[in-house]
Amino acid sequence: MDSQKAKSRIKDRLHAAVDENPDLQSAFLLVHSDSRDIHWNMAVGQTGDVEAKPEQPYYAASIGKTFTSTIIAMLAEAGELDFDDPIAEYLSASLMANLHTYDGTDYSDDIRIHHLLGHTSGLPHSLAEGGRMFFNSRLEESEEGKTMFDEMLENPDHQWEPEETIEWAKQNLESHFPPGEDCYYSEFGYNLLGLIIESVTGQPYHEALNEFLFDPLEMDHSYLPPFSEPAVESEFPTAPFLLEDKEIDVDAYRSLSGFYAGGNTVNTSEELFRFHRAVVEGDLISEETLAEMQQWNKLWQGIDYGYGIVRVRPLPFLKKYHSWGGLGASSAFMMYNPSIDVYLIGTFNQWSYMRKCMMFLFKTLRTLSKVEVSEGARVTPRP
């Protein structure tokens, strides 16, 4: 297939997604392939009265977990910590107290850094399992019937400190299994990783983001609200994300601070691509460390989790369409497909759209797989 025909088909599909779905206001998609000589950055829809622009910043949600895990990996390579270290070496005794009790046994001191990275600690989550991305099986509610996310939405002006989120979990939720015995998504686990980063580096998590990632990769429009601001303010408004019909202004909702190191950054497609490519190509961490991070455990149907990265298998037995990277509950995605050699970066800015987002990505990969590799292109095998 001619690349321009593929581009037209993909953009038409992106337009149709927004035009035909009243729950969507905007959508962003960056497609990059070295082997096919492709770099397309697209945006459709509106932010208020402003037409969506490809350069516009948006909420990346849990893609931020990949930032956190990458910094942890960089610290491990520098000899500052080890994936197998007990987390108690880096966290206060008060925070560790009664952190993880299951079936009458306290497992707090058994939790290792790799358990937090891979969601195998058994710690609870800040909203119902999988949010509305996938089928829920655990409600993660307090005695008042509220998740921590419910609390965040009810009190948008409250700025959560990371330690406060852990204390909320200890007081209101229960652990689900001993460390290492299963895989269960936990936002609180990543907030603990953020505190470990602070303990090791001696600086706030948002400053570590800047020092290790945003500054060296020139991610000038990336930031962590409400803790930091972008190095360069965008000329375009940050696209809001939607909880079905509820519009969330990520800069106004200080309570989203509760997601902290679990994913609360604002980024652009180009800057997410720059980061993901640096991970894939070994500019941030070694090939050996990345391989260790790609120890997959089944998280949900068709989705596996490594250390801060996800693997999506739309057709589990057809490896050609397997991709890995980051996903966010706002239907944000940052994926690389090594078989087709293509990056897909973007978002639909809608909490309830993730399953359809997965289907969109699959159809996009099928279209791109039909585009011929450019003559003379040298494709370097990548993980």
C-alpha positions in Angstrom: 0.0 0.0 0.0 1.2 3.5 -0.8 2.1 5.4 2.4 -0.1 8.4 1.6 -3.1 6.1 1.0 -2.4 4.6 4.4 -2.1 8.0 6.0 -5.5 9.1 4.5 -7.2 5.9 5.7 -5.8 6.3 9.2 -6.7 10.0 9.5 -10.2 9.3 8.1 -10.6 6.7 10.8 -9.4 9.2 13.5 -11.9 11.8 12.3 -14.7 9.2 12.3 -13.9 8.2 15.9 -14.5 11.8 17.0 -17.3 12.7 14.7 -19.4 9.5 15.4 -18.8 9.4 19.2 -20.4 12.2 21.2 -18.2 11.2 24.2 -15.1 12.4 22.4 -14.0 16.0 22.0 -10.6 15.5 20.5 -8.1 12.8 19.5 -4.3 12.9 18.9 -2.2 10.4 16.9 1.5 10.4 16.1 2.8 7.6 13.8 6.5 7.1 13.2 8.4 4.4 11.4 12.0 4.6 10.3 11.7 1.6 8.0 8.7 3.0 6.2 10.0 6.6 6.2 6.9 7.8 8.1 6.4 10.6 10.6 2.8 11.8 10.8 1.5 13.9 13.7 -2.3 14.3 13.6 -5.1 15.9 15.7 -8.8 16.2 15.2 -11.7 17.7 17.2 -11.8 20.7 19.5 -10.7 22.1 22.8 -13.5 24.4 23.6 -13.6 26.8 20.6 -10.0 26.0 19.6 -9.3 23.4 16.9 -7.1 20.6 18.1 -3.5 20.9 17.1 -0.9 18.1 16.8 1.5 20.2 19.1 -1.2 20.5 21.8 -0.3 19.2 25.3 -2.7 16.6 26.9 -3.0 14.5 30.0 -0.9 11.3 29.7 -2.3 9.6 32.9 -0.5 6.3 33.6 2.0 6.6 30.9 3.8 8.4 33.7 4.4 5.0 35.3 6.9 4.4 32.5 8.7 7.6 33.4 8.9 6.4 37.0 10.1 2.9 36.2 12.7 4.4 33.8 14.2 6.6 36.5 14.3 3.6 38.9 16.1 1.7 36.1 18.6 4.5 35.6 19.3 4.6 39.3 19.8 0.8 39.3 22.3 1.1 36.5 24.1 3.8 38.4 24.4 1.5 41.5 22.1 3.7 43.6 19.6 0.8 44.2 18.7 -2.7 43.1 15.4 -4.0 41.8 15.6 -6.7 44.5 16.1 -4.2 47.4 13.5 -4.3 50.1 11.5 -1.0 49.9 11.9 -0.6 53.7 15.5 0.4 53.0 14.3 3.7 51.5 11.0 4.5 53.2 10.2 5.7 56.7 9.2 3.3 59.5 5.9 5.1 59.9 5.1 4.7 56.2 6.0 1.0 56.3 4.0 0.3 59.4 1.0 -1.9 58.5 1.6 -1.2 54.8 0.7 -4.8 53.7 -1.2 -7.2 55.8 -2.9 -10.2 54.2 -4.8 -13.0 56.0 -3.4 -11.9 59.3 0.2 -11.8 58.3 2.3 -8.6 57.9 4.2 -8.8 54.6 5.4 -5.2 54.5 9.1 -6.0 54.9 8.9 -8.6 52.2 8.0 -6.1 49.4 10.9 -5.5 47.0 11.3 -2.7 44.5 10.5 -5.1 41.6 7.2 -6.0 43.2 6.1 -2.3 43.0 7.4 -2.0 39.4 5.6 -5.0 38.2 2.3 -4.7 40.2 3.1 -7.9 42.0 3.2 -6.5 45.6 -0.4 -7.2 46.4 -1.1 -3.6 47.4 -4.5 -2.1 46.6 -5.5 0.4 43.9 -6.9 4.0 44.1 -9.9 3.1 42.0 -11.9 0.1 41.0 -9.6 -2.5 39.4 -8.8 -1.3 35.8 -10.9 1.8 36.3 -13.4 1.6 33.4 -10.7 0.5 31.0 -11.5 -3.2 31.6 -13.8 -5.5 33.5 -13.7 -4.7 37.2 -13.6 -7.4 39.9 -12.5 -5.4 43.0 -14.2 -2.2 44.1 -11.4 -0.8 46.3 -13.9 1.3 48.3 -13.7 2.6 51.9 -16.5 1.9 54.4 -18.3 5.0 53.0 -18.3 3.3 49.6 -15.7 5.6 48.0 -12.5 5.0 46.1 -9.7 7.4 46.6 -10.4 8.6 43.1 -14.0 9.4 44.2 -12.5 11.5 47.0 -10.2 13.3 44.5 -13.2 14.2 42.3 -15.3 15.4 45.2 -12.5 17.7 46.5 -10.7 19.1 43.4 -8.9 21.8 45.3 -7.2 19.4 47.7 -3.6 18.7 46.9 -2.6 15.2 48.0 0.9 14.5 49.3 2.2 11.1 48.3 2.5 9.9 52.0 -1.2 11.0 52.5 -2.3 8.6 49.7 -0.5 5.7 51.3 -2.1 6.4 54.7 -5.5 6.6 53.0 -4.9 3.2 51.5 -3.8 1.7 54.9 -6.8 3.1 56.7 -9.4 2.2 54.1 -8.3 -0.7 51.9 -6.9 -4.2 52.1 -4.0 -6.0 50.4 -4.9 -8.8 48.0 -2.1 -11.4 48.2 1.4 -11.9 49.5 4.1 -10.1 47.5 5.1 -12.0 44.3 2.1 -14.3 44.2 -0.1 -12.6 41.6 -0.3 -9.4 39.5 -2.7 -6.6 40.5 -2.6 -3.0 39.4 -1.7 -0.6 42.2 -1.4 3.1 42.0 -0.2 3.2 45.6 2.8 1.0 44.6 3.9 3.7 42.2 3.5 6.5 44.7 5.9 4.5 46.9 8.3 4.3 44.0 8.1 8.1 43.7 9.1 8.4 47.3 12.0 5.9 46.8 13.2 8.1 44.0 13.0 11.1 46.3 14.9 9.2 49.0 17.7 8.2 46.7 18.1 11.4 44.7 17.4 13.8 47.6 15.0 15.9 45.5 11.3 16.0 44.9 9.9 13.6 42.3 9.0 16.3 39.8 12.5 17.6 39.9 13.9 14.1 39.2 11.5 14.0 36.2 13.2 17.1 34.9 16.7 16.1 35.6 16.6 12.5 34.3 14.1 12.8 31.5 12.4 16.1 30.5 15.6 18.3 30.4 18.0 16.0 28.6 15.3 14.9 26.1 14.2 18.6 25.6 10.6 17.7 26.6 10.0 21.4 27.2 6.2 21.3 27.3 6.1 18.3 29.7 5.3 18.8 33.4 3.6 17.3 36.5 0.7 19.4 37.7 0.3 20.8 40.3 3.9 20.2 41.4 5.6 21.8 38.4 5.2 23.9 35.2 6.5 23.3 31.7 9.9 24.8 30.9 8.2 26.4 27.9 4.5 27.2 28.0 2.6 25.9 25.0 0.8 28.4 22.8 -2.1 25.9 22.8 -4.4 25.0 25.7 -4.0 21.7 27.5 -6.7 19.4 26.1 -9.1 18.3 28.9 -9.9 14.6 29.4 -13.5 13.4 30.0 -15.0 11.1 32.5 -17.8 10.2 30.2 -19.6 13.6 30.1 -17.6 15.2 32.9 -14.8 17.5 31.6 -11.6 17.5 33.7 -9.2 20.4 33.5 -6.0 18.8 34.7 -4.5 22.1 35.7 -7.5 23.1 37.8 -7.9 19.8 39.5 -5.2 19.9 42.1 -6.5 16.7 43.6 -5.1 14.8 40.7 -1.9 15.2 42.6 -3.0 11.9 44.3 -1.7 10.1 41.2 1.8 11.6 41.7 4.4 9.1 40.4 1.7 6.7 39.2 0.9 9.0 36.2 -0.2 12.6 36.3 2.0 14.3 33.6 1.0 16.5 30.8 2.9 15.9 27.5 2.7 16.3 23.8 2.8 13.5 21.3 6.2 14.6 19.9 7.7 14.6 23.4 6.2 11.2 24.3 7.7 9.8 21.1 11.1 11.3 21.9 11.0 9.6 25.3 9.8 6.2 24.1 12.3 6.1 21.2 15.1 6.9 23.7 14.0 3.9 25.8 13.7 1.6 22.7 17.0 2.6 21.3 19.0 2.3 24.5 19.7 6.0 25.0 18.4 6.0 28.6 18.9 2.4 29.8 20.8 -0.6 28.5 19.4 -3.4 26.4 20.0 -5.8 29.3 18.0 -3.6 31.8 15.2 -3.2 29.3 15.0 -7.0 28.9 14.7 -7.3 32.7 11.9 -4.8 32.6 10.1 -6.9 30.0 9.4 -9.8 32.3 5.7 -10.0 31.6 2.9 -11.0 33.9 -0.7 -11.2 32.8 -2.6 -8.2 34.0 -5.9 -8.2 32.1 -7.1 -10.1 29.0 -4.6 -9.3 26.2 -2.5 -7.0 28.4 0.6 -8.0 30.2 2.7 -5.9 32.6 6.5 -5.6 33.0 8.3 -3.0 35.0 6.3 0.2 34.3 5.6 -0.9 30.8 2.6 -2.8 29.2 2.5 -5.3 26.4 -0.7 -5.3 24.3 -1.6 -8.5 22.5 -4.8 -7.9 20.5 -4.4 -11.3 18.9 -2.4 -13.3 21.6 -1.0 -15.9 19.2 0.0 -13.5 16.4 3.2 -11.8 17.6 3.2 -9.5 14.6 0.7 -7.2 16.3 2.2 -7.3 19.8 3.3 -3.8 21.0 4.7 -2.4 24.2 5.0 0.9 26.0 2.5 2.8 28.2 -1.2 3.2 28.5 -3.3 5.8 30.4 -6.9 5.7 31.7 -7.6 8.8 29.6 -7.2 6.4 26.6 -3.7 7.7 26.1 -1.2 5.4 24.5 2.6 5.3 23.8 3.4 2.1 22.0 6.1 0.6 19.9 5.6 -2.4 17.6 8.9 -4.1 16.9 7.6 -6.5 14.2 6.2 -3.7 12.0 8.7 -1.1 13.4 6.2 1.6 14.2 5.5 3.9 17.1 1.9 4.9 17.9 1.5 7.8 20.3 -1.6 9.8 21.3 -4.9 9.9 23.2 -8.6 10.0 22.8 -9.0 12.0 26.1 -11.9 9.9 27.3 -12.0 7.6 30.4 -14.6 5.2 28.8 -12.9 4.8 25.4 -10.0 2.4 26.2 -11.4 -0.7 24.6 -12.3 1.1 21.4 -8.9 2.7 21.6 -7.3 -0.7 21.6 -9.3 -1.7 18.5 -8.3 1.6 16.8 -4.6 0.8 17.4 -5.0 -2.7 16.1 -6.6 -1.5 12.9 -3.9 1.2 12.5 -1.2 -1.5 12.8 -2.9 -3.6 10.2 -3.0 -0.7 7.8 0.6 0.2 8.4 1.7 -3.4 8.0 0.6 -3.2 4.4 2.9 -0.2 3.6 6.1 -1.4 1.9 9.4 -0.9 3.7 11.3 2.0 2.1 13.9 1.0 -0.5 17.3 0.9 1.1 15.9 1.1 4.7 18.0 -0.5 7.3 15.9 -2.0 10.0 17.7 -2.5 13.3 16.1 -5.3 15.4 14.7 -3.8 18.6 13.0 -5.3 21.6 
